[in-house]
Amino acid sequence: MDFPVTRIKGGVGAPRGFQCSAISCGIKNPAVERLDLALIYSESPCTSAGTFTINRVKAAPVKLSQAHLRKGDLRAIVANSGNANACTGVQGVNDAKLMCKAVAKPLGLTRSEVGVCSTGVIGLPLPMTRIEPRFDELVEKLGSGQGTDVAKAIITSDTHHKEIAISFDLGGHRVRIGGCVKGAGMISPSMATMLCFITTDANVTRDNLRKAVLEGVDDSFNRITIDGDMSTNDTVLVLANGRSGMPSFRRGSALCKQFRKALNWVMLELAKAIVRDGERVTKFVTVQVSGARTYLDAKLVAEAVCKSALVKSSWNGGDPNWGRVLHAVGYSRARIREELVDICYDGKPACLGGLQGPTPMDELREIAAQREFQIDINLNQGDAEYCMYSSDLSPEYVDFNRSEYAYWKQARKDGLV
């Protein structure tokens, strides 16, 4: 960041004029008390923008939130964990509508001013008998300083909640951006399996915000992968209420560029947090591709390496197997020449010109054994580059994802299947 930014507490509740709440409904398991229903509300009208999964199978809340954004701007977000409300047909759409209506009415909003998100197991109807009676309490608990509760309420297989908030000077006014994210498995580029909510008190026009969000997502959440899977519920929603008091800025102005940089930074920090908390992962690996003929070639190479099960397995074993990296480069469909490719681990050459590099294998093993390291791939054919963030693939990941039987067992008790 080329301007000073201060980290502050509060997550999505840090910007002025936003209130948050979260409660426990026992959505996944009524015997376990954990936060699983959350609400974000702006006291003032907002501009809003969002991005969603490109999976052709989309959850009911994704379809409804997309429709609401097409109608106008959002002013509130209601979200649950423990159940994705995906592949649930007409009932799922009706349940998503009910969630919006239940918080809109007491807040004096229209249903279309509420975004709705769900995350959890796919294919089961929401246990509305436990959720519906709790909406009044959810609204009544709205207040400042509760952004962290929202971050806690949306996690599923995450080991901890993930949030960030910053403040910075923008045009002589102190502006805040706050965000939270969930995601640990089913993470792949083109959105990744995640929910992300961001609030800001900057005064941003809808067109400027939409472009800033698209740019930010492309540079962050579209550059991470854990297991190469894409979910049905991926959503990023951003609300801006202008409560900082700053005037609106013009597209392309210095203030606009500064705001975009700040938003991009927040999104990238949240994206990296997802990878670091991946399901049973042990490594955080940055893959930097340079020297490509085109941006697309660089992207293809980075994605091939980061998604390779063989490469990710070698990372798990602390094995600096540059041959696996090179073979992924070769099948990436990018235009490359084997004899020009260089591969380095934390700056130490493992492969030069497609052949074994001069760095002793013991030195490379020390690097690959670290919790975090970087692999640089230089194609030496041009100036284009692309960066991605990935993880290893562990035996524990497979074990963790072998069965969701317990969810279905509870669903039978609830009479949902």
C-alpha positions, 0 to 999 in steps of 0.5 A: 500500500502506497499510503498509510493505513491503520488496522482497527478492530470491529470487522464489518461493524467498524465503519460508521453507521453499520450495526450487526448481530448474530445468534444461535439457532442450532441449524446444523445441530440443535444440541450444539450452541454456536452462532449460526445466523447473522445480520448486517444493517446500515442505518443509512441508504447504501450503494452496493455491489456483489459477485457470485459463483459461476457454477451452473448449479446455484443455491437459492440465496445466490439467485435471490441476492442476484435478483435483488441487486439487479433491482437496486441497492442493498441495505442489509445482509442476512446469512446463516451457516450449517446449511447451504440451502442449495439444490432445494428447489422451490422450497429453498427459494421460498425459505430464502425469501422468508429470511429476507422478508423477516428482517426487512419488515422490522427494519422498514426495508423492502425485501429486495433491499436485503441480501441473503446468504447461506453456507453449509451442507448441500441438498438439505432444506433449511430447518426453518422451524428453528430459524423462523422464530428467532428473527425478531431476536436477531433484529433486536440484538442489532448494535455497534461493536458486534462485527466479530459475531458476524464473522463467527456466525458464518464459519463452517469447517473453518478453524477460526473466524476471519475479519479485518478492518482499516481506516485511512484518509481519503480526501481529507476524511477518515474512511473505514473499510471492514470485512469478514470471510468464511472459507476453508474447503471447496476453494477454487478460482472464479470465486472460490467457495466462500462468503465475504461481506465488506462494509465501508462508510466511504461515499461511492457511486454504484458504478464506481463500487461495482467496478472496484469490487470486480477488480478487487475480486479478480485480484484476490478471491479469484487467485486462491485455490485449496482443492480446485472445487467450486461451490454453489453458494460463493458470494461477495457483497459490499455495502457503502453508506457514505457516513464518513462525510466525504463527498463522492469522487469521480471515476478515474480520479486520484481518490477513486484509485486510492479507494480501489487500492484500499478495497483490493488490499482488504480483499487480498488479506481476507483471501490469503486468510482463507488459504492459510485456514484451508481444511487440514492444510499445512502449507501456504504457497505463493506461485508467481509466474513471470515472463509470459507472452500474455496475461492469459498464458501466465494465468494458465500456468499459475492455475495449473501448478496451484491446482495440481494434486501431484504438486500439492501432495509434494508440498505436503511432504516438504518435497521440492519436486520441481519436475512436478511443477514443470510438468504442470506448466507443460500441460497448462495450455499456455505457450511455453518452451521447455528449454526456457523455463526457470523455477525458483523456491524462495529465490533459490534456482531449482530448475534453469532452462528446463534442467536441474538447477545448481541449488543443493537439494537439501537447501530446497528441502529446507524451504519446502518444509517451511509453513510458507514459501514462494515458487517463482516460475519465469517462462522467459518469453515476455513481460506478462505475469500472474500471482496465485496463492495455494495450499498443500493437499494432505491425507487429513483433508481426504479423511475430513471430507469422506462423509457428511452422514451426520448432517443427514442423520440430523435432517432425518430427525428434523423430518427434512428428508 
